[in-house]
Amino acid sequence: MAEDQLSAGPMLITPLANGTEPIGYLVMPALNKPLNDLQALLINSIGQVIAGSLVKNQIMPTAESQRDRLLNLLLTEHQGGTFADQFAEQHVQLPTAMVLIRCEPLADQAPMILQQRLRYLMMPRFKQVLVSTYQQQCVALIPISLVAYNQNQFKLTLQQITKQADCRLIVSQHYVNPEDTFAAYTVCERTAQLKTGRGRVIFCEDQFYNLALARVNHLEILPFFINPALRLLLAYDQQNHTELVPTLDVYLRATCNLTRTAKQLYVHPNTLRNRLHHITTLTGCDLRDAETCFKLAASFKLRQFLTQHQYQYRPDIPIPTQD
């Protein structure tokens, strides 16, 4: 990059702000001629390098505004009596329904750089956003109703943001008490440590079962809780080259909807009914019972958890009876 006649020369760098809110940096290279096409294409890459270097080397640390400190206040204070007053002083509304998001860079981005990018990307999409850094991690607080949280549009918006910011977003459970912000942060931290999370946007509530399993002291005890019906079907499929286990898995994921299950399996509905009847005959399980289906679905999640942790079940290892 030293040969592009753009980054090699001297530069004037100054921070930009809107009132007390930092926006970014203004970088002006000292050039004698107008930018050519090649130099124009390099501006975006060079800008990221310059900004990252400034923050990393503390040549020009990003200013933390009073608004940034509001989120840190929720994460550090255990008494919520002053929350409303502190928010009112900054002309920010204390949310009554919200999610906390842990933002992890996928590229080599400093937390403060990611903070600025996410603020720029999130503010047009949400009515109010607080983005800050806490314990060297970028976090964001988004006020959102439970209805909006459960809409697919919210997930799609986060997907767009994470692609533009080149990061992974871990979204806490929806909550209504600002005092629960640190608890939401703790859940996001534990979710980030799981090996079961996939994709750029991960919702903690989708990882609830894996979070609970991760707290078990001995993995050796977990295979014991795989439903015996699922164990029987696994053995039956292996011996008879059938597909009863994949059929049951898709059926449970499709919320026991016959039409949707048959469509996803590319089979005739009558073929699906025959398979489900065969499963009931072999196991005695009533696949129309909600509690039975919940237990079977939990066993699938348990089996997936053990597989992703590369745990190999060995019957010669005794089940621990003490912690």
Disulfide bonds with the S-S distance in Angstrom:
none
